Amino acid sequence: MFILTLIIVCNIPTTLLLLYGRVFVRLPIISFVGEHMILDGIPQVAIGDNSYNIFLSNSEDDMIFVNETILPFLENECRLRVCVPERDFNPGVALFSTYHRSIKQSEKVIIVLSESYLTDLNCAHLLLEHIIVPLVNDKESKPKQVLIIQIDNAIEVPDILKYNSRFKSFLWKADSQLEDSLYVIKDWLFSEKSVQCVIA
């Protein structure tokens, strides 16, 4: 009602008011929602404004293993901030630049390696070959350690990872004690080149 009165009394062009609303009302709201977005009850990370202890790379088929075993251990027991693209990336983002930025902002990288990962073009081709490996080998960037959790014993670690000293791999044995496998991860996490915890 106030806006309608303003238009009539002051003879302000409607186009000008619409432009004002778009710039000073709509855009700040969109920006706020984007930064505090909640998807399925999970606060979405505003990529670019945060740093992470761990960037976790896995295929969609391995999400059950990740959600039930790896993530609870990293986030609840180790109290680390973990970037999980399937959970933390907002819909519609440019994948290459968002992957690149979030990995660069992470102290370490964990890859859950499986047959599914190696046959997923997004994982093996885009993420691994064109982002993770180049960033790890980038001499101008801070050295980044990568842990490969091989959950499928029928596959081999690709040569691109096998002969790089910054990549450590171990075979996750389903029939072994869970604590033993998690200890390997914890030992790597808090080794001599440890991550600095960012969650109190």
N, C-alpha and C positions, 0 to 999 in steps of 0.2 A: 504494500500500500504506500509506504514511504517513497519507494523508488518511482511508483506511478505518479505520485504528486510532484516529485522532483522533475520528472520528465515534462509534465504539463506546465508547471510554474516557471521553471528555468529554461524550458525549451532545449534540453540537452539531447543531442542526437542519440537514438537507440543504439546505433553501432558503437559509439564511444563508450556507453555504459556496458555493453556486452564485452568489449575489449578490456575494460577495467575489471570486470568480473572474472574473465579468463586469466588475466595476469596476476591480480592481487588476491583472488579468492580461490579459484579452481586449482591453479598450479601449486600453491603452498599446501593445499589439502592433499593433492596427489603425492607431493613430495613426502608429506608426513606419513601417509598410508603406506607408501613404498618402503620407508625406513622402519616402520613398525608393523609390517604385514604379518598376519598370522594365517597359516595354512594348516588345516587339520589340527589346530591346537598347538602348533609348533611355531614359535617366533622365528621369522625369517631373517637371516643375517644380511645386513646391508653391506654388500661387497664393496670394498674400497675404503670403508671406515673402520675396519677391524683387522687385527692380525690373529693368526692362528698358530697353535703349537703343531698341529698335524693337518695335512691335507690327505683325505682318504679317497683312494681311487679303486673302484670296483664295478663290476657289471651289474646290471639290473637283476639278473638271475641269482646273484649272490647276496642280495639285500637281506634275506632272512638270516643268513649266517652273520652278516655285519650287524644287523639290528639286535640280534639275540646274544651275540658273543663279543664282538670286537668293540662296538660303540659303548656298551655299558662299562666295559673294562677301562677304556680310555677316558670316558667322561666322568664316570661315577667313582671309580677306584683311583685312577691316576689324576683326576681333576684337571684334565687338559681341555683346551678349546679345540674342537675338531671341525673342520670344514668338510661337509658331505654334500656334494653337488645335488644329488637327488632330493635332499631335504632342504638345503640352504639357498639354492639358486632360485631367484624369482622367475616365474614363467615369462618366456619371451626375450630373455637376455641374449646378447650375442655370446655364443658359447666359447669361441676361441679366445676372445679378449678377457672374458670373465674367468675362464680356466687359468689363463696365463697370469692374470693379476692375483687371483687367490692363491695359486701355488707359490708365486713369488713372495707373497706375504706370509707364507707358512714356513715354520722353522724346519720341519721334516715332512717326508712323504711316506705314506704306507700304501702299497699296492696289494690288493687281494687278487692273486693270479690264479686263473682257472681256464678251462677250455672255453667257457663262455666269454671270458675277458678277451682271450686271444682271437676269437672269431667275431667279436663286436668291433665294427669299424670305428665307432666313436671312441672306444677305449683304447684299442691297440694301435690304431692308425693316427687319429687326431690327437688324443690325449697323451699317449705314451711316446710315440715316435717324434711328434712335432712340437710337443710342449714340455713334458717332463724331462726327457733326455737332454734336449738342448739347454733347458734351464739349469739342470744339474751340472752340465759341462761348461756353462757360461763362466768364463774367468773373471768377468767384471761383476758378477753377482756374488752374494755371500754363499760359501759352500753349503750344499744341501745334501743331507744323508737320506737314503731311500731304503726302506725295508720291504722286501717282497715276501708276502705270506702265500706260499704255494699250497692251495687247498685241494689240488687235483694232481695225484701222483702219476697220472698217465701222460702228463705234458712235460715239456722241457722248458727251462727258462730261456727266452730268446737270447741270441748272441749279443744283441745290442745292450743287454743288461748284464750278461754273464761275466764280461771281462772289464767291468768298470768297478774300481775299488770303492766307489761311493754307494754302490748297490750291495746290500746284504740280503741273502735269501735263506729261508728255511722251510722245510716241508712240514705242513700242519698234518699231524697224524690223528685221524678221527678216533682211533682206538686207544690213544695215549691219554694220560691224565691231563685234564684241562689246565690245571695249575702249572704244569710243566711247560706247556705251549705259551701260556700267558707270561710266564717268567722270562721266556726268550724275548718277548716283546718288551717287557718292562726293563730288562737288562739293556736292550738296545736303546730304549727311550732315555734312560738316565745313565748312560755310559759316559765316558770322558767328554764326548761332544754332546752334552745333554741339552734338552730343551729347557727353556725357562718358563715355568708354569705361569699362566696369565689369569687363572681363576683362583680366587681366594678360597 
